[in-house]
Amino acid sequence: MAEELFIWILLIIFAGVLSLSLCLFSHVKLKNAPGVRHYKIVTLLSTIFAFAYAFELASTSLKEIKFWLGIEYCVMPFIPSFILFMCFEYVGVKIKRLFFSMVLLIPLLTVFAHHTNELHHLYYLSIDLQSDTPFPIAEMEYGPLFYVHSLYLFLCLSISVIILLMQLKKSLFRFKLQILTMVAGLLIPVIANSFYLNDLSPYGIDLGPVSMSVSFILHGIALLSFQMFYVLPIAREKVFENMLEGVIVLEHNGAIVDYNNAISYVLPMLNSFSIGKHIETVLAEDRKLADLILQGEECDYECVKDGQTLYFQVRFSPVMNKDGITLGTIVTFVNITERVEMQEKLRHLASFDGLTNIYNRTYFMEKSIKKLDSIEEASLIMFDIDHFKVVNDTYGHDVGDIVLSHVANLAKNSLGPQDIIGRYGGEEFIIFLPTTNIENAFQLADTIRGRISEYSVSAEDYHIDVTSSFGIAYIEMTPGNQQAAMKQAIKKADHALYAAKKNGRNIVQTFKEDLPIV
């Protein structure tokens, strides 16, 4: 055997051994990793192909060469198919059964055409031994189906490379190296095969199997150095991209490194050109948010999108290396809109009377007393519905509830934006009038009294006329003890209301120290 041929055979055997080693390694160590199932098939098929081609080169007759060529063509046509499947699965694209079957049609046709070539000569027009080589090498004249297979191989590998390269833009540096190593491993056999098809390879030796030694070394580097199939772009697609929380990754100097799809709804100004730019530049139109992010402290952020107010909690997580040095920051926008709205509903339930939709007694007192701290004078109105027990006894409590709501709405609609109204209990209501003197409070109370007496309440088949009695008191400010001032004013207004009811009802009574009750 010629020394040059021996070297080529050793290289091909080395490629086969390396391919088998990677197949076993991936089977033992990478069982559940995405893409590894098809990777194992690729390496196994490549192993068989490499050893069969080594035997072909070692053959001494055309008959032996054809035999080993037949073995090669039992596995070789399927290698580009499973490389394509591997790359699809690697980036997280689920392969449908129909697509899987269609991709395998050409390899099956190639195997059939090769093994029946003697009947039709559509794959090889002829197979002979080369006359100008120091060792037996097959010389083939290719038929149309060979070029169909070659085009198919080129398309599969090209699509595989494109699929991988499409991940580069949205991958971190570590993943970029991993993807580029895989791409290099796929391109080398393509380049080697082009030399073979253009009669540029030495002695007409097929450089495809030979190049596999280099290709699988690169795959080995990706496996061992970059941990291919351990942390993959699929993890980014399935976890990072599909997170409900919006995420921006910043370098230590504030430059944007990465972001996911969810953040685009919050910050539509983000796009692929934002990568590498400072967050302050990208958020130039939203200076408030830029300042919040640059401060790096957990906070809440409110924005309006499509007419809806959204609430986010902005969280910050440092990215550190193994030495504890901060390399960057992960900024997460957690949508808390549902929680805020629920809290608002609970606050409303805790603050408002369910029937009349005005403040309940507890919240009215809290809000009014708090407001006393910032004003110099205020008045208080208390009123109730005259003979309300008669309404309930005559028409029923459902109708009574309608009357209560009607009266509350009339009073509420008569107030100014600073005034506060609450249901004090039963059919009794209370109104706090900040910055209002007793004379103006009287006029307002009388206006409300008149409106209540003028309007009939329609409930079921009834039209009910009701009146109300009012008591008014001026709030004597007590520095440092506004609660006592409010309680004293309520006591006085209640006293005045009681006097109004005793003095004929449907009247407004102002509290006076010598107010008689008859």
VMD Tcl script that draws the C-alpha trace (Angstrom):
set ca {
  {0.00 0.00 0.00}
  {1.35 3.41 -0.98}
  {2.48 5.55 1.91}
  {0.27 8.47 0.84}
  {-2.79 6.22 0.75}
  {-1.95 4.85 4.19}
  {-1.91 8.39 5.61}
  {-5.31 9.14 4.08}
  {-6.76 5.91 5.47}
  {-5.39 6.72 8.94}
  {-6.99 10.17 8.80}
  {-10.35 8.67 7.85}
  {-10.11 6.01 10.59}
  {-9.24 8.77 13.06}
  {-12.38 10.64 11.95}
  {-14.42 7.48 12.45}
  {-12.99 6.82 15.94}
  {-13.54 10.44 16.93}
  {-17.09 10.36 15.63}
  {-17.81 7.14 17.54}
  {-16.31 8.64 20.72}
  {-18.54 11.70 20.46}
  {-21.54 9.47 19.83}
  {-20.84 7.47 23.01}
  {-20.03 10.61 25.00}
  {-23.28 12.31 24.00}
  {-25.25 9.13 24.77}
  {-23.82 8.90 28.30}
  {-23.46 12.55 29.28}
  {-26.06 14.46 27.24}
  {-29.09 12.19 27.36}
  {-31.83 14.80 27.73}
  {-30.19 17.77 26.04}
  {-32.06 19.34 23.08}
  {-30.65 18.29 19.72}
  {-28.53 15.47 21.13}
  {-30.82 12.71 19.87}
  {-30.16 13.65 16.26}
  {-26.53 14.48 17.05}
  {-26.01 10.87 18.17}
  {-27.52 9.61 14.91}
  {-25.29 11.95 12.87}
  {-22.13 10.80 14.64}
  {-23.12 7.13 14.38}
  {-23.88 7.41 10.66}
  {-20.62 9.32 10.15}
  {-18.72 6.58 11.97}
  {-20.11 3.90 9.64}
  {-19.48 6.09 6.61}
  {-15.87 6.85 7.62}
  {-14.92 3.22 8.28}
  {-16.64 2.04 5.10}
  {-14.73 4.66 3.08}
  {-11.49 3.60 4.72}
  {-12.18 0.04 3.54}
  {-13.03 1.37 0.10}
  {-9.65 3.11 -0.15}
  {-7.93 -0.09 1.02}
  {-9.70 -2.17 -1.63}
  {-7.66 -3.67 -4.49}
  {-10.42 -4.29 -7.03}
  {-13.41 -2.52 -8.51}
  {-15.71 -5.22 -7.10}
  {-14.52 -4.55 -3.52}
  {-14.81 -0.78 -4.08}
  {-18.44 -1.17 -5.23}
  {-19.23 -3.30 -2.19}
  {-17.96 -0.70 0.29}
  {-19.51 2.06 -1.77}
  {-22.86 0.31 -1.27}
  {-22.27 0.25 2.52}
  {-21.46 3.95 2.47}
  {-24.66 4.72 0.60}
  {-26.75 2.97 3.22}
  {-25.89 5.74 5.71}
  {-24.29 8.73 3.98}
  {-27.47 10.16 2.32}
  {-29.11 10.53 5.74}
  {-26.30 12.53 7.39}
  {-27.38 15.99 6.07}
  {-30.99 15.25 7.04}
  {-30.17 14.54 10.66}
  {-27.79 17.50 10.82}
  {-30.75 19.66 9.79}
  {-32.99 18.01 12.42}
  {-30.27 18.53 15.04}
  {-30.05 22.25 14.30}
  {-33.83 22.72 14.36}
  {-34.07 21.01 17.74}
  {-31.01 22.87 18.98}
  {-32.74 26.24 18.54}
  {-36.03 24.98 19.98}
  {-38.09 24.37 16.80}
  {-40.27 21.30 17.15}
  {-40.07 19.00 14.12}
  {-43.45 17.84 12.85}
  {-43.85 14.29 11.63}
  {-44.88 15.35 8.11}
  {-41.81 17.58 7.75}
  {-39.60 14.78 9.11}
  {-40.96 12.34 6.51}
  {-40.65 14.79 3.63}
  {-37.02 15.60 4.44}
  {-36.15 11.89 4.39}
  {-37.71 11.30 0.95}
  {-34.61 12.40 -1.00}
  {-32.17 10.25 1.06}
  {-34.44 7.22 0.61}
  {-34.61 7.91 -3.13}
  {-30.80 8.25 -3.19}
  {-30.29 4.89 -1.45}
  {-32.72 3.18 -3.81}
  {-31.23 4.82 -6.90}
  {-27.66 3.90 -5.89}
  {-28.39 0.25 -5.19}
  {-30.41 -0.17 -8.39}
  {-28.05 1.86 -10.54}
  {-27.18 -1.11 -12.78}
  {-30.78 -1.12 -13.96}
  {-31.11 2.54 -14.94}
  {-27.70 4.33 -14.55}
  {-29.44 7.46 -13.26}
  {-27.10 7.84 -10.30}
  {-23.81 6.83 -11.91}
  {-23.47 6.67 -15.67}
  {-20.40 4.52 -15.15}
  {-17.93 3.37 -12.45}
  {-14.35 2.43 -13.37}
  {-10.86 2.51 -11.86}
  {-8.68 5.53 -12.45}
  {-5.69 4.73 -14.63}
  {-3.35 7.53 -13.47}
  {-3.21 6.82 -9.69}
  {-0.67 4.66 -7.79}
  {-3.49 2.82 -6.01}
  {-7.01 1.76 -7.01}
  {-9.42 4.70 -6.86}
  {-12.94 4.63 -8.27}
  {-13.72 7.04 -11.08}
  {-17.42 7.84 -11.42}
  {-19.35 9.55 -14.15}
  {-22.30 11.09 -12.38}
  {-25.91 10.83 -13.43}
  {-28.76 13.28 -12.80}
  {-29.84 11.75 -9.47}
  {-26.32 12.25 -8.06}
  {-26.67 15.99 -8.60}
  {-30.11 15.90 -7.00}
  {-28.51 14.36 -3.91}
  {-25.63 16.88 -3.99}
  {-28.07 19.78 -4.18}
  {-30.07 18.26 -1.34}
  {-26.92 17.94 0.80}
  {-25.97 21.54 0.09}
  {-29.47 22.81 0.96}
  {-29.64 20.87 4.23}
  {-26.27 22.12 5.42}
  {-26.96 25.66 4.22}
  {-30.28 25.80 6.05}
  {-28.60 24.35 9.15}
  {-25.95 27.07 9.06}
  {-28.58 29.80 8.54}
  {-30.63 28.48 11.49}
  {-27.58 28.67 13.73}
  {-26.44 32.08 12.49}
  {-29.90 33.53 13.13}
  {-29.31 32.88 16.84}
  {-26.13 34.99 16.93}
  {-27.87 38.34 17.13}
  {-29.81 37.50 20.26}
  {-27.19 35.36 22.00}
  {-24.69 36.29 24.66}
  {-20.95 36.09 23.91}
  {-20.56 32.59 25.33}
  {-23.38 31.29 23.13}
  {-21.96 33.13 20.12}
  {-18.69 31.16 20.42}
  {-20.65 27.96 20.79}
  {-22.77 28.63 17.69}
  {-19.80 29.75 15.58}
  {-17.91 26.57 16.53}
  {-20.88 24.48 15.39}
  {-21.16 26.46 12.15}
  {-17.46 25.94 11.43}
  {-17.91 22.22 12.01}
  {-20.69 22.17 9.40}
  {-18.91 24.29 6.79}
  {-15.67 22.30 6.64}
  {-17.26 19.15 5.07}
  {-19.12 21.39 2.59}
  {-15.87 23.03 1.49}
  {-14.08 19.68 1.31}
  {-16.90 18.15 -0.72}
  {-16.78 21.03 -3.21}
  {-13.08 20.25 -3.82}
  {-14.00 16.63 -4.50}
  {-16.83 17.43 -6.90}
  {-14.63 19.84 -8.86}
  {-11.79 17.30 -9.22}
  {-9.49 19.37 -7.02}
  {-8.81 16.71 -4.38}
  {-5.55 14.68 -4.53}
  {-5.93 11.42 -6.54}
  {-9.69 11.99 -6.65}
  {-10.06 11.02 -2.96}
  {-13.36 12.12 -1.43}
  {-12.31 14.77 1.11}
  {-15.75 14.71 2.81}
  {-14.96 11.78 5.17}
  {-11.43 13.12 5.69}
  {-12.71 16.56 6.66}
  {-14.92 14.96 9.28}
  {-11.87 14.55 11.50}
  {-11.52 18.34 11.61}
  {-15.29 18.81 11.83}
  {-15.71 16.50 14.80}
  {-12.73 18.06 16.56}
  {-14.64 21.35 16.42}
  {-17.75 19.60 17.70}
  {-15.61 18.14 20.47}
  {-14.38 21.63 21.39}
  {-17.98 22.85 21.51}
  {-18.95 19.90 23.67}
  {-16.10 20.11 26.16}
  {-15.09 23.78 26.18}
  {-18.36 25.60 25.48}
  {-20.60 22.86 26.90}
  {-22.72 22.50 23.81}
  {-26.16 21.09 24.60}
  {-25.83 22.01 28.28}
  {-26.84 25.68 28.18}
  {-28.18 26.36 24.73}
  {-29.97 29.10 22.83}
  {-33.10 27.01 23.35}
  {-32.83 27.85 27.04}
  {-32.81 31.52 26.13}
  {-35.73 31.13 23.73}
  {-37.87 29.05 26.07}
  {-37.02 30.82 29.32}
  {-35.67 34.32 28.65}
  {-37.80 35.16 25.62}
  {-40.99 33.59 27.00}
  {-40.76 35.20 30.43}
  {-43.84 37.23 31.33}
  {-41.57 39.74 33.04}
  {-39.77 42.26 30.87}
  {-35.98 42.06 31.26}
  {-33.11 44.33 30.24}
  {-29.48 43.28 30.77}
  {-27.06 46.18 31.26}
  {-23.29 46.30 31.42}
  {-21.67 47.94 34.44}
  {-21.42 51.21 32.48}
  {-25.15 51.24 31.64}
  {-24.91 49.94 28.05}
  {-27.70 47.58 26.94}
  {-26.46 44.02 26.44}
  {-29.72 42.18 25.88}
  {-33.48 42.32 26.38}
  {-36.43 39.97 25.93}
  {-39.69 40.24 24.02}
  {-41.83 41.09 27.05}
  {-40.01 44.38 27.69}
  {-40.89 45.62 24.19}
  {-44.48 46.23 25.29}
  {-43.30 48.40 28.19}
  {-40.52 50.10 26.24}
  {-41.43 50.04 22.53}
  {-38.44 52.23 21.70}
  {-36.15 49.20 22.25}
  {-34.98 47.45 19.09}
  {-31.97 45.52 17.80}
  {-30.09 48.79 17.28}
  {-30.39 49.52 21.00}
  {-27.82 46.83 21.81}
  {-24.59 48.52 22.87}
  {-26.22 51.92 23.46}
  {-26.44 53.50 26.89}
  {-29.83 53.07 28.59}
  {-30.01 56.84 29.08}
  {-29.73 57.38 25.32}
  {-32.39 54.81 24.47}
  {-34.79 56.18 27.10}
  {-34.21 59.83 26.20}
  {-37.99 60.31 25.80}
  {-38.70 58.85 29.24}
  {-36.22 60.60 31.49}
  {-38.09 59.58 34.64}
  {-37.70 55.87 33.87}
  {-34.06 56.33 32.83}
  {-33.34 57.93 36.20}
  {-35.15 55.10 38.04}
  {-33.01 52.49 36.26}
  {-29.76 54.40 36.77}
  {-30.48 54.73 40.51}
  {-30.57 50.93 40.68}
  {-33.04 50.77 43.56}
  {-36.19 48.67 43.60}
  {-39.17 50.88 42.84}
  {-42.60 51.03 41.21}
  {-43.21 52.35 37.70}
  {-46.53 53.45 36.25}
  {-47.28 53.93 32.56}
  {-50.26 54.13 30.22}
  {-50.51 51.70 27.30}
  {-53.46 51.58 24.89}
  {-55.52 53.65 27.30}
  {-54.85 51.31 30.22}
  {-52.77 52.22 33.25}
  {-50.14 49.57 33.96}
  {-48.10 49.17 37.12}
  {-44.66 47.53 37.28}
  {-42.26 46.72 40.07}
  {-38.71 47.36 38.86}
  {-36.16 44.97 40.36}
  {-32.38 44.89 40.03}
  {-30.11 41.83 40.19}
  {-26.32 42.21 39.90}
  {-24.36 40.02 37.48}
  {-21.05 39.02 39.06}
  {-18.09 36.96 37.99}
  {-16.52 34.25 40.14}
  {-14.37 36.87 41.89}
  {-17.44 38.80 43.02}
  {-16.83 41.71 40.65}
  {-20.04 43.23 39.27}
  {-20.12 42.98 35.49}
  {-23.62 44.27 34.92}
  {-27.21 44.37 36.08}
  {-30.39 42.49 35.21}
  {-33.35 44.89 35.34}
  {-36.70 43.11 35.63}
  {-40.10 44.72 35.13}
  {-42.70 42.67 37.01}
  {-46.26 43.51 35.99}
  {-48.18 44.13 39.22}
  {-51.21 45.73 37.57}
  {-53.54 42.94 38.62}
  {-52.29 43.15 42.20}
  {-52.62 46.96 42.31}
  {-56.12 46.79 40.85}
  {-57.07 44.12 43.38}
  {-55.67 46.26 46.20}
  {-57.67 49.18 44.84}
  {-60.83 47.07 44.84}
  {-60.15 45.93 48.39}
  {-59.46 49.51 49.43}
  {-62.72 50.56 47.80}
  {-64.59 47.79 49.61}
  {-62.98 48.81 52.88}
  {-63.62 52.53 52.32}
  {-67.03 52.75 50.65}
  {-70.52 51.86 51.66}
  {-71.66 49.05 49.39}
  {-75.21 50.34 48.98}
  {-74.78 54.08 48.42}
  {-71.19 54.05 47.03}
  {-70.12 56.87 49.32}
  {-67.55 56.66 52.12}
  {-68.40 54.48 55.07}
  {-68.24 55.93 58.57}
  {-64.71 54.74 59.38}
  {-63.08 56.02 56.18}
  {-65.05 59.28 56.30}
  {-63.64 59.99 59.77}
  {-60.09 59.07 58.74}
  {-60.15 61.22 55.60}
  {-61.85 64.21 57.23}
  {-59.58 64.29 60.29}
  {-56.53 64.08 58.05}
  {-57.78 67.03 56.02}
  {-58.26 69.16 59.14}
  {-54.47 69.41 59.47}
  {-54.19 71.58 56.36}
  {-57.17 73.97 56.64}
  {-58.16 76.87 58.89}
  {-61.92 76.39 59.06}
  {-64.56 73.77 58.27}
  {-68.21 72.94 58.82}
  {-70.12 69.71 59.26}
  {-73.58 68.64 58.06}
  {-75.54 65.70 59.39}
  {-78.88 64.70 57.89}
  {-81.21 61.77 57.73}
  {-84.37 60.77 55.86}
  {-87.58 61.68 57.62}
  {-89.85 58.78 58.60}
  {-87.58 56.26 56.85}
  {-88.93 53.43 59.01}
  {-92.34 54.07 57.50}
  {-90.86 53.69 53.99}
  {-89.32 50.35 54.92}
  {-92.49 49.11 56.64}
  {-94.76 50.23 53.79}
  {-92.75 49.36 50.68}
  {-90.16 46.88 51.94}
  {-86.42 47.07 52.51}
  {-85.53 46.72 48.80}
  {-87.43 49.89 48.05}
  {-85.90 51.48 51.13}
  {-82.44 50.74 49.74}
  {-83.37 52.46 46.48}
  {-84.49 55.53 48.43}
  {-81.20 55.57 50.37}
  {-79.16 55.41 47.15}
  {-81.29 58.14 45.54}
  {-80.84 60.52 48.47}
  {-77.09 59.81 48.68}
  {-76.66 60.58 44.95}
  {-78.61 63.84 45.21}
  {-76.43 64.97 48.11}
  {-73.19 63.82 46.49}
  {-73.95 65.58 43.22}
  {-74.54 68.85 45.11}
  {-71.05 68.92 46.64}
  {-67.80 70.51 45.54}
  {-64.62 68.53 44.69}
  {-63.13 69.14 48.16}
  {-66.23 68.14 50.10}
  {-66.51 64.70 51.67}
  {-69.71 62.72 52.19}
  {-70.24 59.50 54.09}
  {-72.96 57.23 55.37}
  {-72.92 57.61 59.13}
  {-75.32 54.76 59.80}
  {-78.79 53.56 58.77}
  {-80.51 56.43 56.99}
  {-78.13 59.03 58.46}
  {-75.50 60.84 56.35}
  {-72.62 63.17 57.19}
  {-70.86 65.84 55.08}
  {-67.49 67.47 55.80}
  {-67.05 70.90 54.23}
  {-63.43 72.13 54.33}
  {-62.76 75.90 54.14}
  {-66.52 76.55 54.51}
  {-68.10 78.86 57.08}
  {-71.37 78.16 58.82}
  {-73.42 80.46 56.54}
  {-72.29 78.75 53.35}
  {-72.79 75.36 54.97}
  {-76.37 76.35 55.78}
  {-77.03 77.39 52.17}
  {-75.63 74.11 50.83}
  {-77.65 72.06 53.30}
  {-80.81 73.89 52.36}
  {-80.10 73.31 48.66}
  {-79.72 69.58 49.26}
  {-82.88 69.55 51.40}
  {-84.84 71.24 48.61}
  {-83.64 68.83 45.93}
  {-84.52 65.80 48.05}
  {-88.03 67.09 48.71}
  {-88.61 68.01 45.03}
  {-87.77 64.65 43.50}
  {-89.91 61.54 43.72}
  {-88.11 58.22 43.99}
  {-89.34 55.67 41.45}
  {-89.08 52.13 42.82}
  {-90.92 49.18 41.31}
  {-94.46 50.54 40.73}
  {-94.20 53.26 43.35}
  {-93.36 56.96 43.30}
  {-92.21 57.91 46.77}
  {-91.74 61.43 48.09}
  {-89.30 61.82 50.97}
  {-87.86 64.71 52.95}
  {-84.75 65.11 55.10}
  {-83.78 67.02 58.22}
  {-80.38 68.69 58.60}
  {-78.14 69.68 61.47}
  {-75.10 71.95 60.98}
  {-72.12 72.65 63.20}
  {-68.97 74.68 62.86}
  {-65.79 72.73 63.59}
  {-63.80 74.39 66.34}
  {-60.15 73.74 65.46}
  {-58.16 72.05 68.22}
  {-54.42 72.23 67.44}
  {-52.76 68.85 67.83}
  {-56.07 67.03 68.45}
  {-58.17 67.15 65.30}
  {-59.91 63.93 66.22}
  {-61.39 65.56 69.32}
  {-62.48 68.56 67.23}
  {-64.26 66.28 64.76}
  {-66.02 64.29 67.49}
  {-67.18 67.49 69.17}
  {-68.50 68.85 65.84}
  {-70.37 65.59 65.16}
  {-71.96 65.79 68.60}
  {-73.10 69.35 67.93}
  {-74.40 68.60 64.40}
  {-76.28 65.58 65.75}
  {-77.81 67.78 68.43}
  {-78.90 70.27 65.75}
  {-80.32 67.44 63.61}
  {-82.31 66.15 66.55}
  {-83.69 69.66 67.09}
  {-84.65 69.89 63.39}
  {-86.61 66.65 63.61}
  {-88.34 67.76 66.78}
  {-89.18 71.13 65.24}
  {-91.16 69.83 62.28}
  {-88.63 67.95 60.00}
  {-87.63 68.95 56.43}
  {-85.70 71.89 57.83}
  {-82.06 72.89 58.34}
  {-80.96 73.66 61.88}
  {-77.69 75.32 62.87}
  {-76.18 74.36 66.21}
  {-76.29 76.97 68.93}
  {-75.27 76.57 72.54}
  {-78.74 77.53 73.77}
  {-80.54 75.46 71.12}
  {-83.82 74.29 72.66}
  {-85.31 70.95 71.77}
  {-89.09 70.76 72.02}
}
mol new
graphics top color blue
foreach p $ca { graphics top sphere $p radius 0.5 }
foreach p [lrange $ca 0 end-1] q [lrange $ca 1 end] { graphics top cylinder $p $q radius 0.2 }
display resetview
